[in-house]
Amino acid sequence: MTQAVILSQEQKAQNWSRENPWYVGLFYFFQGFYMVGVFIYVLTMMADWGVPAPTQASVVAFLGLPLYLKMFPSLLSDRVPIGRWGRRKPYIFIGGLLYIPGFALLIAIREFGTAWLGAILLILVAWMFVDSMLDALTVDITPNEKVSQMQSSAWGGRQFGYALGGLLTPILGPRLGWTPMLVTIGAGAIMQSGTAFLLGETPISRETLQQEMPVREVFRSTFGRPQVWLAIFFILLFSARGIDRIFNIYLLTELGWNNSPDTMRTYGILTAVSTLVSALGALLVGRLPSKWLTSFKFYAVFLLVIWVLATPWLLVNRFPENIPLIYGAQILSGFSAGVHMTLMLALTMRICPKSIEGFTFALLTSVRSLALNAIGPKTATAFSAQLGLLPSIFTLIPYALVSLVFLYPLLNQMKQGNGAIREKHLLASQ
């Protein structure tokens, strides 16, 4: 067999293993378990301490800082492999070690303030290293025809982890105490880091990167073309949904579900059910024909479906004591969230150029996180005093409509470039 060009689609296809999606699904299962555990703990504590809803939205936006900056450690790993260990796994190991002091501090500090926020931020910095390197590794090893399968496994695994963590955390935390719960959550974070080592990694030397893929030329080629910029603006606007973040604040703070073990149990079951449905939405995307993922009509129809499925929250706003109605609203939102996130991640993988694939993937997912955690919630809560917290979600519809202006030329360019940025000046060795 002829040796394929390094990091090319041909090499990725030759090295592809059927086990890869399973390993990635397992990685994200542990990530989902501990991330939702931390998220529920943070929101529960802030509700217990009487932190106002707008302040909670600001805290969520602040804690998202590592999500917005993870392209920088990704760029380090793109260009600086460490000996025979490669470009990704050494940095995953570093991130895994950072979880230990982060969770130790979170267990020790039990009052709202700078130190408490700092402990959470340290955990998220560890996540930044582990998650961004694994994302880059999936780009390294996945050919274009497998991206939807890989990302459906990733998001599906994450949602199954969310379901387990979302069920156990609000039930066992208040009953058994938060210390054993946080120890369990921390163990999940460390196990996540370990599963990354099940994946193979394409060997490449620093000299090869510097000589045959000079970083200035790669950046000039990537960001001198409109494709990445169209993707940035599309993802920024299309991902400003806010539904997933706002409903948690609504249930725990406005309805006061944090005040009772019974309502916390209901909250845990609701979180588990909705995330399982989200996983089904993600797995559905993995089975769709590839041509649908580059169809403007498909995205436009899905945009309409997202907001139609969100309308039951208006009924919840009117009948907040109706638990079955809350279940129905969240199940529908969970399904649309699973499809939404998988589409965004699959599209992002197709755009990443070799030798800065980790940087580009992290940049685009950071844009998504900025929209999801900051722009969406902050825009919605700005109107909550006039409209109410749940109706304010619908003030985000204009973002989604404008995103289609950027999507149409983006999809056309992806079709012309066969789903990837052309890199005619990058000729790696045979």
N, C-alpha and C positions, 0 to 999 in steps of 0.2 A: 504493500500500500504506500502511495506517495505521501511524504510527510506534509501535512497541511501548514499553511501560514499560521504563525502563532497568534492566538486569540481571535482567529477568524471564525466565521460561521461553520466552515468545513471542519475545523479542529474541534469546535464545540460539539458538532454532530458525531464525530468519531469517538469522542471521550464521554459521550452522554451515557448515564446509567439510569435504568428504570427505578432504582432505589432512591435517586436524588429527591424527587418530590416527597417521598415518605420521610426522609431525614429532615428536610426543610419543614415539613408539617409538624414533626416532633419538636424541632427547635422552637417553632412559633407557638406550639401548645404550651410549653413551659413559659414562654414570654407572656402569652395571654393570661395565664394563671396568676403570675406575680404582678403584672402591670395592672390588671383590674383590681387585684387585692390592694395594692398601694393606692390606687385611685379611690376606691370605696373608703379606705381608711382615712385618707385626706379629707374627703367630703364629709364623712361622718364626724370626724373631730371638729371640723370648722362649723358644722351645724350644732354640735354639742356646745361649742364655745361661743355661739351666737354671732358668728361672722356674717355680715349682711351679704345678700346675693350678689350685688355688683362687685363687692370686694372679693367674693369667691371667684367670680369670673376673671378678675384681674390676677388673682393668685394662679389660676389655671393657665392664664396667658403667660405669666412670669415663669412658671415651672416648665413651660414648653420651650424655654430658651435653648436647651440642648437639642431639641428637635429641629430648631431653625439653624443650628451651627454645625450639624454633623457632617457637612460636606468638607470641612477642613481636616479632621482626622481621616476622612475617606481619601482625600487627596494625598495625605502623607502615605497611606498604605498603597495607593495607586502607583506612586513613584519611588517608594523606599521599601523594597522587600528586605526581610531580615534573614540573611543566610539561606540555609536549606529549608527553613520553616515557611518561606513564601511571603506573599504580600498581605495576607488576611489573618491567618491564624495567630501570629504573635500578638497582634493588637486585640484580638478577641480574648486572649489569655489575660492581657493587661486589664481589660474591662471587667472580666470575671473577678479578678482580685479586688477591684474597687468596690464591688458590691458589699464586701465584708465590713469595712468601716462605715459604709453608708447605712446599712441596716442596723449595725450596732448603735449608731448615734440615734437613729429613728426610734429604737426601742427605749433608749435612755431618756429622751427629751419628750415631755408630755405637756407642753404649753405652747400656744400660738405665739410665734415670734421669729426673729431672724435665724436663730439656731435651728429651730424646727424646719423652717423652709430650706436652710442650708443642707440639712441631712437628706431631705427629699431631693434636692438639687444634685447632691453627690451620687445618689442612686441613679438619677437620670443621666448623669455624665457617664457612669458605667454602662448604662443602656446605650448611650450614644456610640460608644466604641463597639460594643458587641453587635448591636443591631445594624449599624452602618457597614461594618465589615462583612457580616453575613449577607446583607443585601448585595454588596459588591461581588461577593463570591458567587452568588446565584447568577449574576449577570455574566461573570467569567465563564461559567460552565453550561449555560442554557442557550441552545440555538433558538432562533426566532419562532420556529414552528412549535416550540414547547413552552413559550412564555406564559400563555394563559393557563396551561396545566400546572406549571410551577407556582404561579401566583394564586391560583385557586387552592392549591394545597397549603400554601403559606397562610393565606387569609382564613381558610377553613380551619387549619390547625390552631391558629390564633383564637378564633372564635370558640372552638371547643374548650380551649384553655380558659377563655373568658367565662364560659358557661360554668365550669367547675369552680373557678375562683369567685365568680359572682354569686354562686350559690352558697359556698362555704364561708366566705369572709363576713358578710353581714349577719350570718346566723351564729357562727362559732366565735367570732371576735368578741361580741358583747357577753356571750355566755361563758366562755372559757377564759377570757381575758385577752387583751391585745398582744401581750408579749409572746405567748406560744403561737398566736396566729401570724405575727410578723416574722418569727423564726421560720415557720413553714413557708411563708411567702418568699423569704430570703433564700431558702434552700432551693425553691423553684427557679430563682434567678441564676443561681450557680449551676444547676443542672442544665439550664438553657445553654449556658456558655459551653458546657462539655459536649453537648450534642453536635455543635458545629464541627467538631473534629472527626465526625463520621463522613463528612464530604471530602472528596478529592479536591486538590488544588492544582491548577496548571502552573508548572514551574516556569519562572522567567527571571532573568538576572537584572540587576540595576543597570549594568552596562548596555544590555539590549534595549531597555527602555530609553536610556539617554541617547544612544546612537541612532536607533532606528525609529523611535517615536519621540522626538524632541518635544518637550512640554510646551514651548512657545508655539510651535507649529500646530500642535494638537489643539491648543486653546484658540488659536487664530482660526483654524478650520471650523471648530465647533461653534464658537460664539460669533463668528463672522457670517454665519448663515442664519436665516430667519427661523429655522425649524425649532431650535431650542427656545427662542424668545416667544414664539407662538405657544409652545407647550407651557412655558412659565405662566403666561397670562391666562391661558385656558384653565390650567390646574388651580391657579390662585382663585379664580372666580367660581369655577364649577364645584370646588371643594368647600366653599363657604356656606355649609349647610346649617350647622349649629344645632340641629335637632338632637343629636346624640348627647351633647353636653348640657343643653338646656333642660332636658327632661329630668336628669339626675338632680340638678339644683332644685327644680320644681318639687320633686317628690320628697327630698330630704329636708329642704328648708321651708318652702311655702306650705306644704302639707304636713310637715313635721313628722315624717315617717321615722326619723332617727330617734324619736323619744320613746319608742315601744319595741320590745323584742318581737312582738307579733307582726308589726308592720315592717320591721327589719327582715323578718323571715319572708314576708311577702315580697319585699324588695329584692331579696336574694333569688327567690324563685323566678321573679319577673326578669331579672338580669340574665339568669341561666337560659330561660326559654327564648328570650329575644336574641341572645348571641348564638344559640343553636340554629335559629332560623337564619341569622346572618351567615353562618357557616354554609347552610344549604344554598343561599344566594350566591356565595363565592364558588361553591362546587358546581353550580349551574353554569357559571361563566366559563369554567374550564371545559365544558362540553359543547360550547357554542362553536359554530363554524368560524374559522379564522377571519373570513372576509367580513363577518359582522363587526369585528373589532376595529375595522377601518371604515365603517359605514356611517356617514353623517346622519342618515335617517334613523339608524339604530340609536345613536346618542340622543337625538332630538326627542324620539319617542320615550326613551328612558327618562329624560329630564321631566317630561310631562308626568310620567308614572310616579317619580319621586315625590312630587308635590301633591298629587292626588292621594297617594298613600299617607301623606302627612295630615290630611284634613281631619281625621278622627280626633286629633289633639284639640281641635276647636270644641268638640263635644266634651272631651275631658275637662276643658276649662270651664264648661258650664255645669258639668256633673262630676266634680272631683271625688265624690265618695263612691262612684261606680267602679269597683275594682275590675270586673270583667271588661269594661270599656277601656280601662288603662292597659290591661293585658293586650287587647286587640290592637290598640294604637301603637304600642311598642313593638309588637310582633311585626306589623306592617313596616314600621320604620326600620326594624332590624334587618328585614329582608332587603329593603332598598339599600341599606348601608353596606351589606355584604356584596351586592352587585356593584355598587358605586366604587368601593375601595379596590376591588379586584380589577375592574376596568382601568382605573387610574394607574395601578401598579403595572399591569400588563403593557399599557401604552408607554409608561415610563421606561420599562426595560428595553423596548424597541428603539428608543431614541439614543441610548447611551453609546458613545464612541469608545473604542478600545484604548487602553492605557490611562484614561481618566474616567472609566466607567463608574467607579465608586463615587467619585466627586459629582458626576452628573446625576446619577441616581439619587444620591443624598441631597443634592440641591433641589431636585424636583419634588422629592418626598418632603423636604423641609418646607417648601412652598405650600404643599398640601397641608402639612401640620399647622403652619401659620394661619392658613385660611380656616381650618377645622377648629383649632383651639383658641384663636385670638380674634380674627376678623369676624367670623360668624357669631360667636357668643357675645362679643363686645358690641357688634352692630345691633343684635337682637335686644340685649339688655338695655341699650340706650333708649329703646322705644317701649320698654316694659312698663314704665310708670304711666304712660298714656294708654297703652293697649292691653296690658297684662302680659305676664311672662310667656305663656304659650302662644297667644296670637302674635306676639312680636317675632316669632320664628319666620312668619311669612313675609316680613320685610326683607328677607334675603333672596326672594325670587328674582329681583332685577340682576343680582350678581350672576345667577345661572343663565338668564337670557343673554346677557352680554357675552358670556363665555363662548356661546355658539359662534360669535363673530370671529373668534380666534381658532375655533375648532375646524371650521371648513377648510381654510388654507392649510392648516396643519396636516389634516388627513390626506389632502391632495399631495403634499410634499412627501409624506410617508409612503404613499403608493408609488410615486415616481422613483423614490430612493430605495424601494423594496423594504421599507420599514426600518431603515437605519440611516444615519448620517453618512454620506459618502466621504471616504477618506483616501482620495486618490494619491495623496502625497505620502501616505504611510505604507511602506512596503517592508514587512517584517521578513526575517530570514526563513528560508525553507528548512 
